[in-house]
Amino acid sequence: MPFLTHHSLRRKPPRGTPARYRDRIVEVLGEARGQRVMIRSIHADGNERLTAVKLNTLLPLDGQLF
């Protein structure tokens, strides 16, 4: 993916892009205010949550998901 760097995303990733946020795999839903993006994630309790996070806290995925 051309927009990924070692530990951060240089520009806002396209909708539907998988990424890592903290200890979970998330899906990027789109742009939020400023340097934030909306993500969808599944938490340990099984609930799906939508969250706005800073772009620089998203990490690119490694070679495998699991």
mmCIF file of the N, C-alpha and C atoms, coordinates in Angstrom:
data_MODEL
# 
_entry.id   MODEL 
# 
loop_
_atom_site.group_PDB 
_atom_site.id 
_atom_site.type_symbol 
_atom_site.label_atom_id 
_atom_site.label_alt_id 
_atom_site.label_comp_id 
_atom_site.label_asym_id 
_atom_site.label_entity_id 
_atom_site.label_seq_id 
_atom_site.pdbx_PDB_ins_code 
_atom_site.Cartn_x 
_atom_site.Cartn_y 
_atom_site.Cartn_z 
_atom_site.occupancy 
_atom_site.B_iso_or_equiv 
_atom_site.pdbx_formal_charge 
_atom_site.auth_seq_id 
_atom_site.auth_comp_id 
_atom_site.auth_asym_id 
_atom_site.auth_atom_id 
_atom_site.pdbx_PDB_model_num 
ATOM 1   N N  . MET A 1 1  ? 0.840   -1.170  0.000  1.00 0.00 ? 1  MET A N  1 
ATOM 2   C CA . MET A 1 1  ? 0.000   0.000   0.000  1.00 0.00 ? 1  MET A CA 1 
ATOM 3   C C  . MET A 1 1  ? 0.891   1.240   0.000  1.00 0.00 ? 1  MET A C  1 
ATOM 4   N N  . PRO A 1 2  ? 0.718   2.135   -0.905 1.00 0.00 ? 2  PRO A N  1 
ATOM 5   C CA . PRO A 1 2  ? 1.647   3.249   -1.043 1.00 0.00 ? 2  PRO A CA 1 
ATOM 6   C C  . PRO A 1 2  ? 1.560   4.309   0.041  1.00 0.00 ? 2  PRO A C  1 
ATOM 7   N N  . PHE A 1 3  ? 0.489   4.373   0.814  1.00 0.00 ? 3  PHE A N  1 
ATOM 8   C CA . PHE A 1 3  ? 0.351   5.440   1.799  1.00 0.00 ? 3  PHE A CA 1 
ATOM 9   C C  . PHE A 1 3  ? 0.933   5.074   3.149  1.00 0.00 ? 3  PHE A C  1 
ATOM 10  N N  . LEU A 1 4  ? 1.498   3.876   3.304  1.00 0.00 ? 4  LEU A N  1 
ATOM 11  C CA . LEU A 1 4  ? 1.985   3.433   4.599  1.00 0.00 ? 4  LEU A CA 1 
ATOM 12  C C  . LEU A 1 4  ? 3.466   3.741   4.767  1.00 0.00 ? 4  LEU A C  1 
ATOM 13  N N  . THR A 1 5  ? 3.852   4.154   5.956  1.00 0.00 ? 5  THR A N  1 
ATOM 14  C CA . THR A 1 5  ? 5.256   4.288   6.319  1.00 0.00 ? 5  THR A CA 1 
ATOM 15  C C  . THR A 1 5  ? 5.520   3.306   7.447  1.00 0.00 ? 5  THR A C  1 
ATOM 16  N N  . HIS A 1 6  ? 6.699   3.374   8.025  1.00 0.00 ? 6  HIS A N  1 
ATOM 17  C CA . HIS A 1 6  ? 7.066   2.393   9.048  1.00 0.00 ? 6  HIS A CA 1 
ATOM 18  C C  . HIS A 1 6  ? 6.097   2.371   10.224 1.00 0.00 ? 6  HIS A C  1 
ATOM 19  N N  . HIS A 1 7  ? 5.848   3.495   10.867 1.00 0.00 ? 7  HIS A N  1 
ATOM 20  C CA . HIS A 1 7  ? 4.983   3.499   12.051 1.00 0.00 ? 7  HIS A CA 1 
ATOM 21  C C  . HIS A 1 7  ? 3.789   4.426   11.947 1.00 0.00 ? 7  HIS A C  1 
ATOM 22  N N  . SER A 1 8  ? 3.563   5.022   10.815 1.00 0.00 ? 8  SER A N  1 
ATOM 23  C CA . SER A 1 8  ? 2.431   5.935   10.726 1.00 0.00 ? 8  SER A CA 1 
ATOM 24  C C  . SER A 1 8  ? 1.886   5.962   9.313  1.00 0.00 ? 8  SER A C  1 
ATOM 25  N N  . LEU A 1 9  ? 0.780   6.599   9.162  1.00 0.00 ? 9  LEU A N  1 
ATOM 26  C CA . LEU A 1 9  ? 0.168   6.768   7.862  1.00 0.00 ? 9  LEU A CA 1 
ATOM 27  C C  . LEU A 1 9  ? 0.418   8.212   7.436  1.00 0.00 ? 9  LEU A C  1 
ATOM 28  N N  . ARG A 1 10 ? 0.999   8.405   6.262  1.00 0.00 ? 10 ARG A N  1 
ATOM 29  C CA . ARG A 1 10 ? 1.343   9.755   5.826  1.00 0.00 ? 10 ARG A CA 1 
ATOM 30  C C  . ARG A 1 10 ? 0.118   10.568  5.443  1.00 0.00 ? 10 ARG A C  1 
ATOM 31  N N  . ARG A 1 11 ? -0.855  9.935   4.836  1.00 0.00 ? 11 ARG A N  1 
ATOM 32  C CA . ARG A 1 11 ? -2.077  10.631  4.458  1.00 0.00 ? 11 ARG A CA 1 
ATOM 33  C C  . ARG A 1 11 ? -3.253  9.742   4.833  1.00 0.00 ? 11 ARG A C  1 
ATOM 34  N N  . LYS A 1 12 ? -4.424  10.273  4.733  1.00 0.00 ? 12 LYS A N  1 
ATOM 35  C CA . LYS A 1 12 ? -5.598  9.524   5.174  1.00 0.00 ? 12 LYS A CA 1 
ATOM 36  C C  . LYS A 1 12 ? -5.832  8.320   4.268  1.00 0.00 ? 12 LYS A C  1 
ATOM 37  N N  . PRO A 1 13 ? -5.934  7.128   4.858  1.00 0.00 ? 13 PRO A N  1 
ATOM 38  C CA . PRO A 1 13 ? -6.129  5.924   4.055  1.00 0.00 ? 13 PRO A CA 1 
ATOM 39  C C  . PRO A 1 13 ? -7.542  5.884   3.466  1.00 0.00 ? 13 PRO A C  1 
ATOM 40  N N  . PRO A 1 14 ? -7.719  5.175   2.372  1.00 0.00 ? 14 PRO A N  1 
ATOM 41  C CA . PRO A 1 14 ? -9.049  5.066   1.782  1.00 0.00 ? 14 PRO A CA 1 
ATOM 42  C C  . PRO A 1 14 ? -10.010 4.289   2.683  1.00 0.00 ? 14 PRO A C  1 
ATOM 43  N N  . ARG A 1 15 ? -11.274 4.519   2.473  1.00 0.00 ? 15 ARG A N  1 
ATOM 44  C CA . ARG A 1 15 ? -12.325 3.830   3.232  1.00 0.00 ? 15 ARG A CA 1 
ATOM 45  C C  . ARG A 1 15 ? -12.179 2.317   3.058  1.00 0.00 ? 15 ARG A C  1 
ATOM 46  N N  . GLY A 1 16 ? -12.352 1.582   4.156  1.00 0.00 ? 16 GLY A N  1 
ATOM 47  C CA . GLY A 1 16 ? -12.278 0.128   4.119  1.00 0.00 ? 16 GLY A CA 1 
ATOM 48  C C  . GLY A 1 16 ? -10.894 -0.446  4.355  1.00 0.00 ? 16 GLY A C  1 
ATOM 49  N N  . THR A 1 17 ? -9.902  0.398   4.526  1.00 0.00 ? 17 THR A N  1 
ATOM 50  C CA . THR A 1 17 ? -8.538  -0.071  4.738  1.00 0.00 ? 17 THR A CA 1 
ATOM 51  C C  . THR A 1 17 ? -8.399  -0.668  6.134  1.00 0.00 ? 17 THR A C  1 
ATOM 52  N N  . PRO A 1 18 ? -7.868  -1.888  6.249  1.00 0.00 ? 18 PRO A N  1 
ATOM 53  C CA . PRO A 1 18 ? -7.596  -2.438  7.581  1.00 0.00 ? 18 PRO A CA 1 
ATOM 54  C C  . PRO A 1 18 ? -6.311  -1.834  8.140  1.00 0.00 ? 18 PRO A C  1 
ATOM 55  N N  . ALA A 1 19 ? -6.279  -1.634  9.452  1.00 0.00 ? 19 ALA A N  1 
ATOM 56  C CA . ALA A 1 19 ? -5.098  -1.094  10.123 1.00 0.00 ? 19 ALA A CA 1 
ATOM 57  C C  . ALA A 1 19 ? -5.075  -1.633  11.547 1.00 0.00 ? 19 ALA A C  1 
ATOM 58  N N  . ARG A 1 20 ? -4.004  -1.340  12.263 1.00 0.00 ? 20 ARG A N  1 
ATOM 59  C CA . ARG A 1 20 ? -3.889  -1.754  13.663 1.00 0.00 ? 20 ARG A CA 1 
ATOM 60  C C  . ARG A 1 20 ? -4.022  -0.511  14.533 1.00 0.00 ? 20 ARG A C  1 
ATOM 61  N N  . TYR A 1 21 ? -4.893  -0.611  15.553 1.00 0.00 ? 21 TYR A N  1 
ATOM 62  C CA . TYR A 1 21 ? -5.030  0.447   16.553 1.00 0.00 ? 21 TYR A CA 1 
ATOM 63  C C  . TYR A 1 21 ? -4.927  -0.215  17.916 1.00 0.00 ? 21 TYR A C  1 
ATOM 64  N N  . ARG A 1 22 ? -3.918  0.148   18.650 1.00 0.00 ? 22 ARG A N  1 
ATOM 65  C CA . ARG A 1 22 ? -3.615  -0.483  19.944 1.00 0.00 ? 22 ARG A CA 1 
ATOM 66  C C  . ARG A 1 22 ? -3.486  -1.985  19.759 1.00 0.00 ? 22 ARG A C  1 
ATOM 67  N N  . ASP A 1 23 ? -4.346  -2.781  20.406 1.00 0.00 ? 23 ASP A N  1 
ATOM 68  C CA . ASP A 1 23 ? -4.227  -4.245  20.328 1.00 0.00 ? 23 ASP A CA 1 
ATOM 69  C C  . ASP A 1 23 ? -5.259  -4.881  19.406 1.00 0.00 ? 23 ASP A C  1 
ATOM 70  N N  . ARG A 1 24 ? -5.888  -4.097  18.546 1.00 0.00 ? 24 ARG A N  1 
ATOM 71  C CA . ARG A 1 24 ? -6.931  -4.681  17.694 1.00 0.00 ? 24 ARG A CA 1 
ATOM 72  C C  . ARG A 1 24 ? -6.768  -4.254  16.249 1.00 0.00 ? 24 ARG A C  1 
ATOM 73  N N  . ILE A 1 25 ? -7.362  -5.057  15.378 1.00 0.00 ? 25 ILE A N  1 
ATOM 74  C CA . ILE A 1 25 ? -7.422  -4.752  13.951 1.00 0.00 ? 25 ILE A CA 1 
ATOM 75  C C  . ILE A 1 25 ? -8.696  -3.950  13.739 1.00 0.00 ? 25 ILE A C  1 
ATOM 76  N N  . VAL A 1 26 ? -8.597  -2.861  12.983 1.00 0.00 ? 26 VAL A N  1 
ATOM 77  C CA . VAL A 1 26 ? -9.740  -1.982  12.768 1.00 0.00 ? 26 VAL A CA 1 
ATOM 78  C C  . VAL A 1 26 ? -9.940  -1.752  11.275 1.00 0.00 ? 26 VAL A C  1 
ATOM 79  N N  . GLU A 1 27 ? -11.102 -1.239  10.936 1.00 0.00 ? 27 GLU A N  1 
ATOM 80  C CA . GLU A 1 27 ? -11.407 -0.847  9.572  1.00 0.00 ? 27 GLU A CA 1 
ATOM 81  C C  . GLU A 1 27 ? -11.576 0.670   9.542  1.00 0.00 ? 27 GLU A C  1 
ATOM 82  N N  . VAL A 1 28 ? -10.900 1.322   8.626  1.00 0.00 ? 28 VAL A N  1 
ATOM 83  C CA . VAL A 1 28 ? -11.017 2.770   8.483  1.00 0.00 ? 28 VAL A CA 1 
ATOM 84  C C  . VAL A 1 28 ? -12.317 3.074   7.750  1.00 0.00 ? 28 VAL A C  1 
ATOM 85  N N  . LEU A 1 29 ? -13.162 3.909   8.359  1.00 0.00 ? 29 LEU A N  1 
ATOM 86  C CA . LEU A 1 29 ? -14.450 4.241   7.765  1.00 0.00 ? 29 LEU A CA 1 
ATOM 87  C C  . LEU A 1 29 ? -14.427 5.547   7.002  1.00 0.00 ? 29 LEU A C  1 
ATOM 88  N N  . GLY A 1 30 ? -13.539 6.442   7.354  1.00 0.00 ? 30 GLY A N  1 
ATOM 89  C CA . GLY A 1 30 ? -13.474 7.712   6.642  1.00 0.00 ? 30 GLY A CA 1 
ATOM 90  C C  . GLY A 1 30 ? -12.885 8.801   7.495  1.00 0.00 ? 30 GLY A C  1 
ATOM 91  N N  . GLU A 1 31 ? -12.948 9.980   6.972  1.00 0.00 ? 31 GLU A N  1 
ATOM 92  C CA . GLU A 1 31 ? -12.334 11.147  7.570  1.00 0.00 ? 31 GLU A CA 1 
ATOM 93  C C  . GLU A 1 31 ? -13.205 11.731  8.675  1.00 0.00 ? 31 GLU A C  1 
ATOM 94  N N  . ALA A 1 32 ? -12.551 12.210  9.725  1.00 0.00 ? 32 ALA A N  1 
ATOM 95  C CA . ALA A 1 32 ? -13.225 12.966  10.783 1.00 0.00 ? 32 ALA A CA 1 
ATOM 96  C C  . ALA A 1 32 ? -12.586 14.351  10.793 1.00 0.00 ? 32 ALA A C  1 
ATOM 97  N N  . ARG A 1 33 ? -12.757 15.103  11.840 1.00 0.00 ? 33 ARG A N  1 
ATOM 98  C CA . ARG A 1 33 ? -12.186 16.457  11.911 1.00 0.00 ? 33 ARG A CA 1 
ATOM 99  C C  . ARG A 1 33 ? -10.682 16.427  12.070 1.00 0.00 ? 33 ARG A C  1 
ATOM 100 N N  . GLY A 1 34 ? -10.030 17.405  11.462 1.00 0.00 ? 34 GLY A N  1 
ATOM 101 C CA . GLY A 1 34 ? -8.595  17.569  11.634 1.00 0.00 ? 34 GLY A CA 1 
ATOM 102 C C  . GLY A 1 34 ? -7.810  16.355  11.183 1.00 0.00 ? 34 GLY A C  1 
ATOM 103 N N  . GLN A 1 35 ? -6.904  15.909  12.021 1.00 0.00 ? 35 GLN A N  1 
ATOM 104 C CA . GLN A 1 35 ? -6.055  14.758  11.720 1.00 0.00 ? 35 GLN A CA 1 
ATOM 105 C C  . GLN A 1 35 ? -6.633  13.482  12.312 1.00 0.00 ? 35 GLN A C  1 
ATOM 106 N N  . ARG A 1 36 ? -7.945  13.354  12.285 1.00 0.00 ? 36 ARG A N  1 
ATOM 107 C CA . ARG A 1 36 ? -8.603  12.175  12.840 1.00 0.00 ? 36 ARG A CA 1 
ATOM 108 C C  . ARG A 1 36 ? -9.357  11.413  11.759 1.00 0.00 ? 36 ARG A C  1 
ATOM 109 N N  . VAL A 1 37 ? -9.490  10.112  11.983 1.00 0.00 ? 37 VAL A N  1 
ATOM 110 C CA . VAL A 1 37 ? -10.277 9.265   11.101 1.00 0.00 ? 37 VAL A CA 1 
ATOM 111 C C  . VAL A 1 37 ? -11.251 8.459   11.950 1.00 0.00 ? 37 VAL A C  1 
ATOM 112 N N  . MET A 1 38 ? -12.346 8.057   11.350 1.00 0.00 ? 38 MET A N  1 
ATOM 113 C CA . MET A 1 38 ? -13.314 7.192   12.023 1.00 0.00 ? 38 MET A CA 1 
ATOM 114 C C  . MET A 1 38 ? -12.909 5.747   11.767 1.00 0.00 ? 38 MET A C  1 
ATOM 115 N N  . ILE A 1 39 ? -12.956 4.924   12.818 1.00 0.00 ? 39 ILE A N  1 
ATOM 116 C CA . ILE A 1 39 ? -12.644 3.507   12.685 1.00 0.00 ? 39 ILE A CA 1 
ATOM 117 C C  . ILE A 1 39 ? -13.786 2.678   13.252 1.00 0.00 ? 39 ILE A C  1 
ATOM 118 N N  . ARG A 1 40 ? -13.871 1.439   12.794 1.00 0.00 ? 40 ARG A N  1 
ATOM 119 C CA . ARG A 1 40 ? -14.818 0.457   13.345 1.00 0.00 ? 40 ARG A CA 1 
ATOM 120 C C  . ARG A 1 40 ? -13.981 -0.664  13.928 1.00 0.00 ? 40 ARG A C  1 
ATOM 121 N N  . SER A 1 41 ? -14.304 -1.061  15.153 1.00 0.00 ? 41 SER A N  1 
ATOM 122 C CA . SER A 1 41 ? -13.561 -2.135  15.801 1.00 0.00 ? 41 SER A CA 1 
ATOM 123 C C  . SER A 1 41 ? -14.504 -2.995  16.624 1.00 0.00 ? 41 SER A C  1 
ATOM 124 N N  . ILE A 1 42 ? -14.076 -4.217  16.863 1.00 0.00 ? 42 ILE A N  1 
ATOM 125 C CA . ILE A 1 42 ? -14.810 -5.154  17.721 1.00 0.00 ? 42 ILE A CA 1 
ATOM 126 C C  . ILE A 1 42 ? -14.022 -5.273  19.017 1.00 0.00 ? 42 ILE A C  1 
ATOM 127 N N  . HIS A 1 43 ? -14.660 -4.995  20.135 1.00 0.00 ? 43 HIS A N  1 
ATOM 128 C CA . HIS A 1 43 ? -13.984 -5.033  21.436 1.00 0.00 ? 43 HIS A CA 1 
ATOM 129 C C  . HIS A 1 43 ? -14.123 -6.410  22.077 1.00 0.00 ? 43 HIS A C  1 
ATOM 130 N N  . ALA A 1 44 ? -13.422 -6.620  23.158 1.00 0.00 ? 44 ALA A N  1 
ATOM 131 C CA . ALA A 1 44 ? -13.391 -7.914  23.841 1.00 0.00 ? 44 ALA A CA 1 
ATOM 132 C C  . ALA A 1 44 ? -14.776 -8.379  24.279 1.00 0.00 ? 44 ALA A C  1 
ATOM 133 N N  . ASP A 1 45 ? -15.678 -7.435  24.570 1.00 0.00 ? 45 ASP A N  1 
ATOM 134 C CA . ASP A 1 45 ? -17.024 -7.811  24.982 1.00 0.00 ? 45 ASP A CA 1 
ATOM 135 C C  . ASP A 1 45 ? -17.921 -8.187  23.793 1.00 0.00 ? 45 ASP A C  1 
ATOM 136 N N  . GLY A 1 46 ? -17.367 -8.123  22.568 1.00 0.00 ? 46 GLY A N  1 
ATOM 137 C CA . GLY A 1 46 ? -18.118 -8.513  21.381 1.00 0.00 ? 46 GLY A CA 1 
ATOM 138 C C  . GLY A 1 46 ? -18.897 -7.391  20.728 1.00 0.00 ? 46 GLY A C  1 
ATOM 139 N N  . ASN A 1 47 ? -18.863 -6.205  21.305 1.00 0.00 ? 47 ASN A N  1 
ATOM 140 C CA . ASN A 1 47 ? -19.598 -5.074  20.745 1.00 0.00 ? 47 ASN A CA 1 
ATOM 141 C C  . ASN A 1 47 ? -18.763 -4.344  19.701 1.00 0.00 ? 47 ASN A C  1 
ATOM 142 N N  . GLU A 1 48 ? -19.442 -3.947  18.637 1.00 0.00 ? 48 GLU A N  1 
ATOM 143 C CA . GLU A 1 48 ? -18.800 -3.149  17.604 1.00 0.00 ? 48 GLU A CA 1 
ATOM 144 C C  . GLU A 1 48 ? -18.878 -1.685  18.006 1.00 0.00 ? 48 GLU A C  1 
ATOM 145 N N  . ARG A 1 49 ? -17.767 -0.964  17.841 1.00 0.00 ? 49 ARG A N  1 
ATOM 146 C CA . ARG A 1 49 ? -17.758 0.441   18.216 1.00 0.00 ? 49 ARG A CA 1 
ATOM 147 C C  . ARG A 1 49 ? -17.156 1.279   17.102 1.00 0.00 ? 49 ARG A C  1 
ATOM 148 N N  . LEU A 1 50 ? -17.703 2.475   16.944 1.00 0.00 ? 50 LEU A N  1 
ATOM 149 C CA . LEU A 1 50 ? -17.168 3.459   16.016 1.00 0.00 ? 50 LEU A CA 1 
ATOM 150 C C  . LEU A 1 50 ? -16.461 4.514   16.847 1.00 0.00 ? 50 LEU A C  1 
ATOM 151 N N  . THR A 1 51 ? -15.240 4.849   16.457 1.00 0.00 ? 51 THR A N  1 
ATOM 152 C CA . THR A 1 51 ? -14.427 5.760   17.242 1.00 0.00 ? 51 THR A CA 1 
ATOM 153 C C  . THR A 1 51 ? -13.652 6.687   16.312 1.00 0.00 ? 51 THR A C  1 
ATOM 154 N N  . ALA A 1 52 ? -13.473 7.927   16.716 1.00 0.00 ? 52 ALA A N  1 
ATOM 155 C CA . ALA A 1 52 ? -12.589 8.838   15.996 1.00 0.00 ? 52 ALA A CA 1 
ATOM 156 C C  . ALA A 1 52 ? -11.231 8.792   16.684 1.00 0.00 ? 52 ALA A C  1 
ATOM 157 N N  . VAL A 1 53 ? -10.179 8.498   15.924 1.00 0.00 ? 53 VAL A N  1 
ATOM 158 C CA . VAL A 1 53 ? -8.834  8.412   16.479 1.00 0.00 ? 53 VAL A CA 1 
ATOM 159 C C  . VAL A 1 53 ? -7.886  9.269   15.652 1.00 0.00 ? 53 VAL A C  1 
ATOM 160 N N  . LYS A 1 54 ? -6.781  9.662   16.258 1.00 0.00 ? 54 LYS A N  1 
ATOM 161 C CA . LYS A 1 54 ? -5.784  10.436  15.534 1.00 0.00 ? 54 LYS A CA 1 
ATOM 162 C C  . LYS A 1 54 ? -5.105  9.544   14.500 1.00 0.00 ? 54 LYS A C  1 
ATOM 163 N N  . LEU A 1 55 ? -4.861  10.123  13.362 1.00 0.00 ? 55 LEU A N  1 
ATOM 164 C CA . LEU A 1 55 ? -4.287  9.390   12.238 1.00 0.00 ? 55 LEU A CA 1 
ATOM 165 C C  . LEU A 1 55 ? -2.940  8.769   12.587 1.00 0.00 ? 55 LEU A C  1 
ATOM 166 N N  . ASN A 1 56 ? -2.134  9.460   13.364 1.00 0.00 ? 56 ASN A N  1 
ATOM 167 C CA . ASN A 1 56 ? -0.802  8.932   13.670 1.00 0.00 ? 56 ASN A CA 1 
ATOM 168 C C  . ASN A 1 56 ? -0.809  7.777   14.667 1.00 0.00 ? 56 ASN A C  1 
ATOM 169 N N  . THR A 1 57 ? -1.962  7.428   15.252 1.00 0.00 ? 57 THR A N  1 
ATOM 170 C CA . THR A 1 57 ? -2.028  6.277   16.152 1.00 0.00 ? 57 THR A CA 1 
ATOM 171 C C  . THR A 1 57 ? -2.341  4.988   15.415 1.00 0.00 ? 57 THR A C  1 
ATOM 172 N N  . LEU A 1 58 ? -2.709  5.081   14.142 1.00 0.00 ? 58 LEU A N  1 
ATOM 173 C CA . LEU A 1 58 ? -2.951  3.883   13.341 1.00 0.00 ? 58 LEU A CA 1 
ATOM 174 C C  . LEU A 1 58 ? -1.636  3.353   12.799 1.00 0.00 ? 58 LEU A C  1 
ATOM 175 N N  . LEU A 1 59 ? -1.478  2.044   12.844 1.00 0.00 ? 59 LEU A N  1 
ATOM 176 C CA . LEU A 1 59 ? -0.275  1.412   12.326 1.00 0.00 ? 59 LEU A CA 1 
ATOM 177 C C  . LEU A 1 59 ? -0.644  0.524   11.146 1.00 0.00 ? 59 LEU A C  1 
ATOM 178 N N  . PRO A 1 60 ? 0.263   0.380   10.188 1.00 0.00 ? 60 PRO A N  1 
ATOM 179 C CA . PRO A 1 60 ? -0.006  -0.534  9.084  1.00 0.00 ? 60 PRO A CA 1 
ATOM 180 C C  . PRO A 1 60 ? -0.012  -1.969  9.579  1.00 0.00 ? 60 PRO A C  1 
ATOM 181 N N  . LEU A 1 61 ? -0.731  -2.836  8.891  1.00 0.00 ? 61 LEU A N  1 
ATOM 182 C CA . LEU A 1 61 ? -0.762  -4.244  9.260  1.00 0.00 ? 61 LEU A CA 1 
ATOM 183 C C  . LEU A 1 61 ? 0.522   -4.929  8.841  1.00 0.00 ? 61 LEU A C  1 
ATOM 184 N N  . ASP A 1 62 ? 0.894   -5.967  9.594  1.00 0.00 ? 62 ASP A N  1 
ATOM 185 C CA . ASP A 1 62 ? 2.035   -6.790  9.218  1.00 0.00 ? 62 ASP A CA 1 
ATOM 186 C C  . ASP A 1 62 ? 1.608   -7.702  8.076  1.00 0.00 ? 62 ASP A C  1 
ATOM 187 N N  . GLY A 1 63 ? 2.435   -8.643  7.764  1.00 0.00 ? 63 GLY A N  1 
ATOM 188 C CA . GLY A 1 63 ? 2.159   -9.566  6.663  1.00 0.00 ? 63 GLY A CA 1 
ATOM 189 C C  . GLY A 1 63 ? 0.954   -10.462 6.879  1.00 0.00 ? 63 GLY A C  1 
ATOM 190 N N  . GLN A 1 64 ? 0.592   -10.739 8.116  1.00 0.00 ? 64 GLN A N  1 
ATOM 191 C CA . GLN A 1 64 ? -0.562  -11.597 8.365  1.00 0.00 ? 64 GLN A CA 1 
ATOM 192 C C  . GLN A 1 64 ? -1.468  -10.966 9.415  1.00 0.00 ? 64 GLN A C  1 
ATOM 193 N N  . LEU A 1 65 ? -2.752  -11.339 9.359  1.00 0.00 ? 65 LEU A N  1 
ATOM 194 C CA . LEU A 1 65 ? -3.720  -10.771 10.285 1.00 0.00 ? 65 LEU A CA 1 
ATOM 195 C C  . LEU A 1 65 ? -3.762  -11.487 11.616 1.00 0.00 ? 65 LEU A C  1 
ATOM 196 N N  . PHE A 1 66 ? -3.636  -12.823 11.610 1.00 0.00 ? 66 PHE A N  1 
ATOM 197 C CA . PHE A 1 66 ? -3.817  -13.600 12.849 1.00 0.00 ? 66 PHE A CA 1 
ATOM 198 C C  . PHE A 1 66 ? -2.639  -14.478 13.110 1.00 0.00 ? 66 PHE A C  1 
# 
